[in-house]
């Protein structure tokens, strides 16, 4: 492998090929559902072809070989010489797994491990037509001879000698008879030297039809098999198109035969070699274009005069994520200064001061929004893996399942995208394994044999709602109560008092599982408790709804970003605290003499609902436990999942956006505290972690 290649070219390949491979996983699962979709077949073929071309440019032979074999399969499929079936898709998906594994090795600067010979053989077998009576192929202008020539080559790569012969032809030193061995060719730079930028441009010009070289007109009949004919119909100033660039990759890699080797077979048959014609595709995927191609575009535009279109300006730039994090931290500090100035401006009677602070507030808010947008990524980066997860798991469990996804373009913070990946995989696997019944069971219950799992995302204010829903068997509250007693989580009386919603939330208890048999998919009760913990760490909430026989619905609510958090500032004594606004349900003033005691716990009744009441000042402020209870107080109703409790506070300060700062080493691990921030009046306020606070004190 050319690890010594230009780092920028390698990075371009890693970025663009990575995007293509991500998309291929989803496209392959879609193809199994829509085997006759010619646009999808063409897109998958082009995906493997593009990755193969970039890998060939970097001399990644193992990656080229696997992509080439997979590409041949889809060339056969799109020409209607074979039908898509589950066995074929199993092999192709296995090939994609191997390509992904090799791609990860390249990213780690390791030599890629070749795919197993059995896998390549299986791909090659599926690349053969199913029978002689093939369906009439779609209109593909490319002759089939180059494909068979490419399949006959070892690895499909052009050799150094053949490439030097091509350079000889371009430089005027044409080989005798068009097939002179490389050892006898006269290369001015000497054998083994790298191709220069000028030579590469000359090669592009020759393929594009722009340049005329000394050796070409004199030996057109001898060399037309090794050099594509110039297309006189094209304007001299046109840029090379994507299809022409693909033809260049084919010529360099050997898909249409090597520059010399592909000519002899056709010439013996008395047929002139056809110019490689690119396959028409619905939507070309991005390709890793080699760096030396850029000067060609600039030169062509300059020579083309006023009629030539100007090359498109670069509109994107690659930025290290650490730099984005640093900028976000600085914006956070700016928000704190803004809050401080707002407080001072409100106390000041200077009108000019207040206007300046108001303008600063607007600019800071816009800047904060713009910086947050740079960190945003579509959640499709997570959703993209689920079609494959559901497909493989359904085949393993012998179930028929259709996955439906909505809101894949919903944006959220890149850190949240990464953090949500594992919890969502657990929940989707749980729906497939526990939720959806076997086809025969569904049919007996009057349901369609094919189950449905729906995954959706939408923005709601400054939060994201994620919903995982299935039309499976649903959950039985009575069975969950029984399991809770067996596991020792509740005694029988307490379990009988649990509401159905509280029963559904038992699935998040550690070690809790209703599976009778342990399998390699589930049954150990590990996973759902991890999901709840992870969502809690993201300052999110998770809620479960279910109906026996109809299905289940899990709703996750997480903030758009973790960097800046909207909070409700409260006072306990003379100390400030911040309650995350996502947990706050409502606020009211309460006469504390009207409370009730249930099971030894103080409670309040609001609109016929009973809420436990906690005096958190006694937990968090030293010496407050012995103070007499006031007659009136403010109560904040907070939520964790489906549970609602009331917190008694001394004073409500108001809503404020805060920047979360980690606690110092001495305070790390303090129960009930998520971090600290600086308030608008310059004081330090601790940010309350509601689930941790109740777990430790309540």
N, C-alpha and C positions, 0 to 999 in steps of 0.2 A: 504494500500500500504506500501511496505517496504522502506520508505524514509530513514530509518536508515541503509539501505544496504550499502555495500562498495561503496564509491563515484566513484571509478574508474570503477566498474562494471556498475553503473548507467550511467556514461558518455559514456562508450562503447555502451550501449544500445541506448542512445540518438543519437549518431553519426551514427551508423550502421542502426538502424531502420529509422532514418530520411532520409538517402540515399535511402533506399528501398521504403519508402512512396513517395518520389519525383518521383522515376522511375515508380511506380505503376500508377500514374496519366496519364503518357504518354502511358504506356502499355495498359491501359483500353480503351483509345480512339483508339489506333491502333487495338485493338481486335474488336471493332465495325466495322472497315473497313475490317478486315480479320477474320471473325468469325470461320473459319475452321483451323486456324493456331494452331496446337497442341503444338508447342514449346512455343508459347505465352501463351496459357492456362496453361501449366505446370509452366512457369516462374511466372505468376500471383499467381497461387496456392501456389507455394513455397514462394513468397513474403509475403502473408498473414500468411502462416504457420510459417515463421521465426519470424515475428513480434509477433505472438501469443506466440511462445516459449519463447522469451525474456521477454515479458510482464508477462507470467506465472511465470518465475523465480523470478521476482520482485513483485509478488502477485498483479498485476494490473488487478483485476478481470473484471472490466467493459471493458477494452481494449481487454482482452482475449475473452470475450463473443462475442463481435462484430466481431473480426477477425475470430473466430471459425465459426460463421454463414456464413461469406463471403467465408471462405475456403471451407465449405460444398457445396456452390453453384458451385464453380469451380471444385470441385471433381466430381460433377454430370456432368458438362459441358465437362470435359476432358474425361469422360467415355462415351460420346456421348449419354447420356440419356436425354439431353435437348439442344435446339438450342439457340444461342445468338440472342437476339432481343433488340430493343430500350427500351422497358419497363423494361426488366431485367437490362440493362446497367444503366438506370436512378436510379434504386434502389441500385445497386452496387456502383455507383459514390456517391450517398447520404451516403452510408455506409463508403466510403473512407473519405468523408468530416467529418463524425463523428469521425473516427479514428484519422484524423489529428487534430481535435479539442481536443480530449482527450490527444493526444501526446503533444500538446502545453501546456496543463494543467500540465502534468507530468514534462515538461521542466521547468515550473514555480513553481515546487514543490507543486502543488495543487492536491487534490484528483480528479481523472478523473470522469466526469459526465457520467453515463451510457447512451448508445444509446436509443432512444425511443423504447418502446415495439412494436409499430406498425412496425418500421423498421426491428427489429429482426424477427418479425412474417413474414414479406414480404420476407426476405432473406430465412427463413426456408421453406417457400412455394416454392420459386424458387429452393431450394435444392432438392425438390422431383422430381422424373422422370416425364417427360411429359406424357408418356403413357406406357402401358405394353409392346407394341411392340417396344422395344428399338433397336437402331442401334447397330450392333456388336461392343462391346467396344474394345478399343485399348489394346495392350498387356501390362497389368499392373499386376505385380506379387503379389500385395497386395490383400489379401482376403477382401471382402466387409463387413464381420462380424464386424471387429473392428470399421469401420465407423459408422455402425448402433448403436453399443454399445456406441460410443462417443456421438452420437446425442441424445441418451436416457439419458445421464447424465445431472445433473443440473450444468451448467457452465463448465463441462468438467475437473474440477480440481481433483487431487488425494487428499484424506483427510489426516489429520495428523495421524490418526490411521492406515490407509493403508500404509503410508510411514514408520511408525514405525515397522509394520509387515515385510516390505521388509528389513529393517535394521536387525530385528531379524534373518531372514533367512540368511542374509549375515554373521552375527556374529556367526552363529552356533546354535542359539536358535530357531530352526524351529518351526513354529506354528503347532499345532495339526490339521491334516487333511487339512492343507493348507489354512484354512479359519477361524482361531481363532480370536475372537474379540480383538481389540487393547487393551482394558482394561485389558485383561488377559495375554498379552504378557510381556515378561521379558526383558525390555530394560535397559542395564547396566547404562546408564547415567540418567535414569529417564524420565518420560513423559514430553514433552514440551521443552527438551533441543534441541539446534541447532545441525544439523549434523556436524561432524568434518571433517577435510580435509582427514583423513585416511579412514573414512567411505565413503566419496564421491569417493575417489580413488578406494576403494573396489567395489563400485557400478559400476564404469566405467570398472574396470577389468572384472567384471562378465558379463557385456554386451559385452565386447570386446572378451571374450573367453580366457583371459590370466590366470586368477587366478582360483584356485579350493578351495572351502570352505567346512568346516567340514559337514555342513548340506546338501550339495547338492547331493553327490553320494548316500547317504543313503535314500533319499526321492525323487529320481528323478521322480518317477511316480506320487507322490502327488504334487510335487512343479513345475513340468515342465510347468504348466499353468501360474505360477506367475513369473518364471524366464526364460529369453531367454537362449537357449542352447548355450554352448560354441562352437565356430566354429573351429574345430581342423585343418582345412586346412590353417588357417592363421598363419603366423610366429609369434613367441612369442614376438618379438621385434617391431612389426609394431605399428605405431601410430594409434589412433582412427581416422576413416575417417569421412568426413562430413555427409555421409549417416547414419553411425552408431551413430553419435552425434544427428542427427535428430531423430533416433529411441529412443535414450535416452530421448529427449524432449517429444516424444509421450508417453513414458512410465510414465514419471513424471507427464505429464499434463493430460493424460487420453484419448488420441486419440484412442489408441488401447485397451481401457478398463483399469480399475485400476488393480494393481497387483493381487488382490484376486477376485474382482467382475467380471472381464472379463472371469475368468476360468469356473465359475459354469455353465453358459449357454451352453458353448461348451461341457463341460463334460457330462451334462445331455443329450445332443444330441448324445453322444457317439463319439465325435470327439476330438482328442487332439488339444490343442491350438497351432496354427502355430506361429512360431517365427516371430516377426515383420520384414518385409522385406522392406527396403527403396524404395521409388518410384524412378525410373531412371529419371533424369532431364538433360536437355541440358547444362545448365550452372548454377551452384549453386550460389545463392546470398550470400553475406557475412552475417554471423550469429553472434549475441552477445554471445560469449562463456564465461561461468563463469570462474572466476579467478582460483578456485581450480583445474581446469583441467590441468594447466600448469605443475605441478610436475609429472603428469602421463606421459606426453610426455618425460620429462627428464629421468625418471626412466626407461621407456620402452627402450629408446635408449641405456642406460647404460647396461641393462641386455641383450640386443640383440646382443652384441658383435660387431665384425667388419662388419657383414653382414647387420646390421640395419642402415638405412640412418640417417644422422645427422639432427636434427630438424632445420628448416629454421630460420635464424637469423632475428630479428626484423629490418625492413627496414624503418619504419616511426616513427615519433615522433610528438606528439601534442604540438603546440606552441601557446601561447596567441597572438592574433593579435596586441595587444598593444606593445608587444615586437618587432614584425616585424616593426611596425610604428616607434618605437624608433631607430631601426637599420637603417631604411630608412632615418630618419632625420640625423643620424650621417654620413651616406654616402653622404647626401646632403652637409653637412659641409665640408666633404673631397673633394667634387667636387669644392667647392668654393676655398679651399686652393690650389687645383690643378690648377685652372684657374689663381690664383695669381702667383704661381710659374712659370707657363708657360709664363706669361707676363714678369716676372723678368728674366727668362732664355733666352728669345728672346733678351732682352736688354744687356745680359751679353756676353762677348767674351770668357768665360771659356768653353772649349769644354766638359770637364768632367761634369760640371754643367748642360750643355744642355742635355747630355746623361742621367744623373740621372733623370732630369725632364721628359725626353721622356719615360723612363722606368716607372716612377710614373704614367704618363698619361695612359699607357697601362694597368697597374695593377688596377688603379682606374676605368677605363672603364669596365674592366672585373668584378670587384667587384660590380659596380653599376648594371651591367646586371644581375649578379647572385642574388643579393638582390631583384631586381625587379621581377625575376622569382619566388621567394618564395611568393610574394604577388599576383601572377597571378592565375586566375581561369578561367575555360572554360565558355564561354557565354551560354553553355547549361543549366547552373543554372537558367538563365532567360528564355531561349527558352523552357525549359521543361514545363512551365506552360501554354503555348499557345495552344497546342492541346485541352486541356480541356476548355480554354476560348472560342476558336472558336466553339467547339462542342456545348457547352451550349447556346452560343449566336445564333448560326445557328438554333437550335431547337426552341428557343424562337421566332425568327423572321420568322420561317418556310421557311428557305433557305437551299439549299444544297451546302456545301462548303468543299473543300479539301485543307488542309494546307500542304504546302511543305516547308521543312526547309533544309538549306545548311550551312556548316561551323560552326556546333555546337561546334566543338573542338577548335575554335579560342580563344586564351587566351588574357585577359586584366586585368588590375588592379582590385583587389577585391572591392575597393571603387567605381569604375566605374560600375562594375557589379550590385552593389546594387542601384546606382543612376539611371541606365538606365531602371530598371524594370518598373517603373510607366510610363515614356514616351512611351516605346514600347507597353505597354498594351493599352494606349490611341490610338496609331496609328493603332494597329491591330483591335481593336474594331471599329475604324472609317472606316477601309477598309471593314469590314464585314457589318456594318450598312449602310454606305453611298455608298460604292463602288459596292459591289456585288448586282445584281438585283435578284428579285424573279425568281424561276425556269420557270414559264410560260412566264415572260417577256423576259428571256434569250432565251427561245426556239423560241419565235416569232421573235427575232432579229437574228436568225440563229446561236446562240451560244449553246454549250452543257448546259444541265440543271444544271450541277454541276459546280459552280464557283471555282476559284483557287486563294488562297492567298499564296504568296511566301515570306518567311522570310530568309534572308541570311546574313552572316557575313564573312568578309575576312580582312586580314591584308595588309595594303598598306604603306610600310615604317614604320614610327613610329606612324602610325594612324590606326584606325579600321574603315572600311566602313560597315555600316548596311543599308540594303535595304529592304523596305516593299513594295511589288508590288502586284497588283490585276488585274484581267482581267474583271473588272466590267464596269460600265457605263462611267467612266471618268468624267472630270469636264468641264463645259461650261463657257468659259471666259466671254461671254456676260451676263450670269446670275450672275456671280460674280461681274461684273462691276455694274450691276443694284442694287445688294444688297449693295455694297459699297456706292452708292449714297443715298440709302434709310437709311442707318445707319449713314450718315453724315460724313463718313471717307474721301470722296472726293466730289468735285462738279462735275457736268456733264462733263465739259471740261477736267478736270484733269483725270477723270475716262476714258474718250475716248482715252487719250494718253497712258494709261497703256498697256504694252506688255502682251501677254498671260501668260508669266512666272510670271510677276508681279501680274497678276490677281490670279494665283494659290496660290501665297504666301499670299493673303488676308485672307486665312483660318486661319492664325496664329494671326489675329487681335483679341483683347479681345472682347468677346461677339458676334463674327461673326459666323453665322450659316445659311445654306441654307435650313434647315429642316423646313417644314411648320408646322408640329405637334411636340409638345414636348412629348417625351416618357421617360420611365425609363432608356433607353439606351443613348439617345442623344437628341440634339435639343436646348439646352440652350446656346450653344456657349462657354461653359466652357471646357477646356481641351487642345485644340490645342495651345492656347496662353501659357498655363503652360508648354507644351512640348517645345516650342521654348525657353522660359526663362530657363528651366532646361538644355537644350542642350548648351545654351550660357554660363551658369554657369560652365559647364564642358569644356569650351574652345573649343566647337565643333561647327559644322555648319550643317544646315539642308536645303535641296533643294527639290523642288517639280516639277515633270514632269507629264504631263497628255495628253491624247488624247481622245477626245469625242467619246464614244462608244467602246473604246478599253481598257481603264483602266488607272490606275494612278501608279506612282512610287515615293516613298519618299526615299531620300538618306541622311543618317546621317554620319558625319565624326567626330570622337572624338579621342583624343590622347590616346596612350596606357596606360599612367600613368599621374596622376595629380601632382606627387611629384617633378619631374624634367622636365623643359620645354625648348625645343629649341627655341631660340629667335633671332631676328635681333636687334643688339644694334645700336641705333642712337643717335645723339647729337642735341639738340636744345639749341643754345647758348653754355654755358659751363656746361649744365646739361645733364646727361645720362638718356636715356629711353630705355625700352625693348619692342619690338613689337613681340607678339607670332607669330612664323613662320607659324603656320597653317593659319593665316589670310593673309600672304604676297603672292601676285600673281606674281608681277614682279617689277623691279627697273630700272629706267633710268634717264639720265641727261636731263634737260629741259630748254629751253630758255623761261623765263616767259613772254617775250614780245609777245609771239605767242599764248596767251590764248584767249578764247572767253567768252562772257557773255550770258547765256541762263536763262530766267526767273529771272533775277537779281542775278544769281549765276555764279561765275567764273568756267569755264570748260576747259578741254583739249580734243583734238581729237587724238586718237591713233588707227591706223589701222581701220579707219572709224567708230570707236566706241567713244562715248562721255562719259567722266568721270567727275563728279564734283570734284573740286579742293579745298582743305582746308589747310590753313596755321595754323597747330596745335600749332606752337610756340606762336602764339597770344593768344591761349587758356590756355596754360600750363606754360608759362614763364612770370613772372611779369615784366611789363614795355616793353614787346616786341610789344604791339599793336601799339605804336607810331613810331616804327622803319621804315625807308624807305625800300621798297621792293627790294630785290636783282634782278639783271638781269638774273642770272642763279641759278639753285638749283637742288637738287636731289629730285625725286618724287618716292614715294613707293605706288604702287597700292595695296590696301587691299580689301578683300572680306568679306562680311557677307551674307551668303546664296547666292542669285543670284545678290545682289547689289555689284557694284564695285565703289570705290572712290579713289582719289589720295591724299596722304599726302605729303606736302612740308616739307623737313627736311634740316637742315644745313649740317650734316655730317653723313656718313655711317661708322660705326666702324667695323662691321662684325658679323658673326654668333657666338653665345655663348650659352651653356647650363646653365641655371640658376635654382636656388632653390627658389621656391616661399615662401616668408615670409609674414605673415599677417601684415597689417598696424597697427600701434599703436592706442590706444584708441582715441587720438586726431585727427587722420587722417581717422579713419574708416568711410566708407560711402562717401569718396571723389569721385565725379563723374568721370568716365573714368579711374579709377585706380583699378587694380585687386590685387595689392600687391607690394612688393618691393623685391630687391635682392642686393647682393654685387657683383660688377663687378671684372674683373681680375686685375684692377689697384687699387682695395681696396675702390672704391667709392660706394655710394649707388645709385641704379637706380630704378626708379619706373616702374612697369610693366603696360602697357596700356591695358585697356579693351575696344577693338574697338567698339562693339555695344553700350556700356554705354557712351563712349565718344561722339559718333555721336548723340545719343539720347538726350544728355544734351546740347551739343554745336551746333550741325549741323542743 
